[in-house]
Amino acid sequence: MRKYIGTFFWLLIIICCNIAAGQQSDAKPLQYISSRSNIGKYLNAKKWNELFPNRYGLKNGKTIAGYKDLYAFNAFAQAAGKFPGFLNNTDDKLNKRELAAFLANIAQETSGGWANAPGGYFSWGLHFADEQGCENGCANYSDTNNKTYPVVKGVSYHGRGPKQLSWNYNYGQFSIAYFGNKETLLKNPSLLSTDPLISFSSAIWFWMTSQAPKPSCHDIMTGKWQPTLHDIEMGRLPGFGATVNVINGGIECGNNDALTKTQYRYSYYLYFCKYLQVDPGPNVKCGTQKPFNL
């Protein structure tokens, strides 16, 4: 009898340890991650208002009645604190380049500017919360063959937020990172265009996360990504141009910079580099780069 009691005792210990180990291995949602962001070294609310006076909910720096300041600086700073690696390089120059690259891409993704816009084209970044033409939904961003992140009937996965996150598989992956489950944003993707903290977190999450065969934009701008021989043959080299390739390479790269919006994207980067007083580094353009899936 004593033998069986001893065996039972050890089995009980093993079960308890396995349960504990399983609990410890569960990924914690991003809202439980906390770090001190370096964003305050380079920007503050006053500078942010100067850079983005016509962002969503504002016009000429003043709040529009009935609108939320979706892209407020405080939301950006809080979201940055959820990603310990963001702007956390020991080389200040690399931090400034990364910030300039991040701002350039989100500004162009959401731009409401035009050639003769009041205040100039660059003052109209972060103007839109939803992809233009998709405010009432767009079905073309639903990958119905993806069973890991299944499409919810009647839900649109068009671009939303600073990065204009799109496709059900991106919403599902970010939902796991932020909420600890994929269902929240697969069912309610509009949170990215209504909740400031979730909105900015989605943009930084995409920036920090590699999705094979693409490296992360963060790794590109901080020098962690080293191109393979094949990358070099395809023209893919470290620099701002490679971040454009990650974000929209199939449309904007490898075409000798034929698109106007791509030229604006480069110009935004140079504009923010000048503002942050840092040289832009090499390979700013992607006109001769083949997309990462080639």
LUMLUM-933353 format. One record per atom (N, C-alpha, C): x, y, z. Coordinates in steps of 0.1 Angstrom, whole numbers, plus 5000, padded with zeros to 4 digits. Example, Ala and Ser with C-alpha at 12.3 -4.5 7.8 and 13.67 -1.06 7.14 Angstrom:
<rs>
513249435078512349555078513249675078512849785071513749895071512950005079
</rs>
This chain:
<rs>
500849885000500050005000500950135000501950125009502850235010503550264996503850154988504450174975503550254966502250224966501250284957501050434961501050454974500950594979502150684975503350624975504550694971504450724956503950624948503850644934502850754930501750754938500650854936501250994939502050994950502651124954503451184944504351104937505251154927504451194914503451114911502651154900501951284902501451304914500851434917501851554915503051534920504051634918504351664904504451554896504751574881503651654874502351614878501151684872501151824875501451854888501451994892502552074885503752014884504852084877504452114863503852014856503452024842502452144840501552144850500552254849501152384850502052394860502852524863503652564851504352464845505152484833504352534821503152474820502252514809501752664811501452694824501052834826502152934823503452894827504552984825504853004810504552894802504952904788503952984780502753014785501753084778502353224775502153274762502653404758501753514765502453614771501653714777501253824767500053864767499653974758500454104761500554184750501454304751501054404762499754404766499354504776500054474789500654354791501354324804502854344802503354384791504754414789504954564792505954594800506154734803507654764801507954874795509354914795509455064793510555124796510755264794511155294780510255374773510555404759511455514758512355514747513255624745512655734736511355724733510655814724510855954729510855974742510956114748512256184746513256104742514556164738514456244725513456204717513456264703512156344700511156314707509856374704509056404717508256504717507256534728505956574721504956604729503656634724503656764715504456854719504556984712505156954698506256884697506856854684505956764676505256674682504256584675503156674669502656764676501656854670502156934659503456974659504057044648504156954636504556834638504756734627503456694621502356674629501156614624499956704628499856824623498756924627497356884621497456804610496156764604495956614605496356554616496156414618494656394621494256264620492856224622492256294634491156364633490556434644490956574646491956624639492456754640492556824627492456964627492657044615493457164620494557184614495457294617495757294632495957174638496357164652495157174662493957194657492857204666491857084664491357034675490456924675489156954668488756864660487456874653486356824662485356894663484156854672483656724667483456634677482856504674483856394670485156434669486256344665487156314677487756194677488756154687490156174681491056224689492456234685493056094685492856024675493255884674494755864675495455964669496955944668497656044677497156054689497756144699499156094703500056184706501456154710501456064722500556084732500556004744500255854740499455834731499055694727500355634720501055704712502255654705503255624716503455714725504455684736504155564744502855554748502455434756502655304748502255304735502455184727503955154725504755254724506255224722506755154735506155184746506655124759506354974760505454924751505154784751506154694743507054764736508054694728509454734732510054664741511354704747512454724736512354664725513454684715513254804706512154864706511854974697512655104702513455164693514255274696515155254708515655134709516455104721517855064718518355114707519755084703520755174711521955124713522955204720523455314711523255294698523755394689522555494686522755614691521655714689521355744675522355734666522055754652521055654646521255524650520355414646518955434651518855484663517555514669516855624661517555724657516955834650516555794636517355714630517055654616515855564617515755484627514555394629513355474631513455584639512255664642511855734629512755794622512455854609511855764599512355644598511755544589510355504593510155484606508855444611507855554608508155674611507255794609507055814594508055794586507855814572506855714566506955594570506055484565504655504570504455534583503055554588502455684582503255784581502755914575502255894561503055824553502655804539501455704538501455604547500355504546498955574549498955684557497755754561497655894556498455924546498556064542497256114536496956244539495856304533496356424524497656424522498256544515498156534500498356644494498556654479499556764476499856784463501056864460500957004465499757064465499657204469498757214482498857114490498057114503498457224512497557284519497857394529498857344539499957414541500957374550501957274544501757234532502657144525502256994527502656914518502356774518502656704531503756734537504256664549503456694561502656794561501856824573500556744574500356654564499056584563499256434566500356394573500456254577499556214588499256084589498356034599496856094598496556124586495256194584494056094584494255974579493155884578493255764588492155724593492055604602491855474594491055484584490655374576491155394561491455284555491855284541490755354533491155454524490255524516489455434507488155454507487355364498486855244505487355214517486955094525486255134538485855254539485155294552483955204555483255154545482155064547482554914545483854894544484254754542484854724528485754634528486354584515486654434516486054364508486154214509487454164504488154244496489354194489490554174499490454194512491454164521491154044530490353964525489953844533490553714525491453654532492053524527491153414532490253364525489253264529489953124530491153114524491852984525492652964537492853074545493653074557492753024568492952894572492152834583492652864597493952914598494552944611493853074616493653164607493053294611491853314602490753234605489553234597488853364596488353394584487553514581486153504589485753614595484453614601483453684592482353624589481453664580480953804583480953894572480554024574481554124579482754074581483854164587484854194576485354324576486254364566487654374573488654334566490054334571490954434563490254544559491054644552491954724561492754814555493754884562493254974573493754964585493355054596494555094604494455214611495555254620496755314612497755344620498955414614499655334603499755204605500355124595499355074584498055104587497055044578497154894577497154834589497254684590496054624582496354524574495254464566495454314565494454244560494354104559494054034572493253924572492753854584493953794591494953744584496053674591496953774599497053904594497754004602496854044615495554064613494754094624494753984634494753854630494753744639496053734647497253754640498553744646498753854656498353974653498454094662497454074674496354014671495353994682495953894693496653794688497353704697498353774706499153864699500253934706499654034716498554094713498054204721497054144732496154064727495054014736495353874742496253794735496453664739495553564732494753614723493853524715493653594701493253504691493153564678491753614675490753574683489353604680489053744682489653814692489253954695489254044682490354044675490454134664489954074651489853944650489253884639487753914639487153934651485753964652485554124652486554194658486354334659487554414654487854404641489054474636488954624637487754674638487554824639488254884651488654804661489354854673490554934668491154894657492354964653492155104648490955134644490655274640489755344650489655294662488855364672489655374686490455274689491255274701492655324699493055444704494455494701495555404705495555344716496655254721496755124712495655064710495654944701496054984687495655094682495955144669497555154667498155234676499555244675500355124678499855034687500454914690500554824678499454824670499454744658500554784648500754914647501854964638503254924643503454934656504754904661504954754661503954674664503954534663504454484649503754544639504154504625505654544622506054654627507354704625508454614631508054564643509054484651509054334647508054284640507754144638508254094624509054004623509453944610508453844605508153834593507253734587507953684575508553564576509353504565508653504552509253534541510753554540511253694543510353774548510653914551511253934565512354014566512854054579511954154585512054194598511354304603511954434599511154534598511654674595512554714606512354674618513254714630514554654627514654534624515954464621516754534610515954574599516554644588517254774592516454854600516954984603518054984614518054884622519054874633520354794629520354744617521554674612521554524616520454474622520454334626520254244614519554294604519354214592520554214583521054104580522154094570521654024558521654084546521154024534521953894530521153794525521853674520522453704506523153614501523653624487522453644477521453574480520253584471519653724472519553774485519053914487519854014478521153994479522054094472521854084457521653954452521453934438520154004434519154004443517854064440517854214443518954274447519054414449518654454463518354364472517854394485518954424495519154544499520254584507519754664519520454664530520054734542519854884540518754944545518455084543516955104543516555224543515155264543514355194531514955184520514255114508513854974511514554904520514154764523512854764532512654864540511454874548510254894539510454974529509354994519509054864512510054784509509954654503509154564512509354564525508654484535507154524535506954644535505554694537504754684524505354724513504554724500505354694488506354604490507254574479506654524466505654454467505054394455504454504445504154624451503654734443504654844441505454874451506254994450507754974447508154844448509654824446509854744433511054754427511454684415510954744402510354874403509854934391510455064388511755084393512555204391511755334396511055314407510455424415509455494406508655424399507755484389506555554396506155514408504955554415505255684423504255774422504355904429504355884444503555794449503455764463504755714469505455644461506755594465507755704467507755794457508555914458508255994471506956004474506556074486507056004499507055874498507555794509509055814512509855824501511255854503511455994508510656084503510756224507510356244522509356174526508956174540510156134549510856024545511955974553513056084554513456144542514456244543513956364551512656394551512156504558512256484573511956354578512056324592513556314596514356264587515856254591516356404593515956494585516356634586515856684599514556654603513956704615514756654627515156524627515856454638517356474637517756544627519256584625520056454625519756364615520556244613520656224598521756174594521856144579521056014576520556004565519555894561520255764559521555754557522255634555522055584541522555464538522555414524521155354519521055334507519955254501518555304505518355434503517055494507515955444497516255404485515255374475515155224473514055174467513855034464513555004450513755104441513355094427513954974420515154934425515854824418515854694426515054694437514954584446513754494441513954364441512854274438512154244452510854224451510154194464510754064471510454064484511153954492510653814489509553804482509053664479509653614466510553694460511253644448512653604451
</rs>
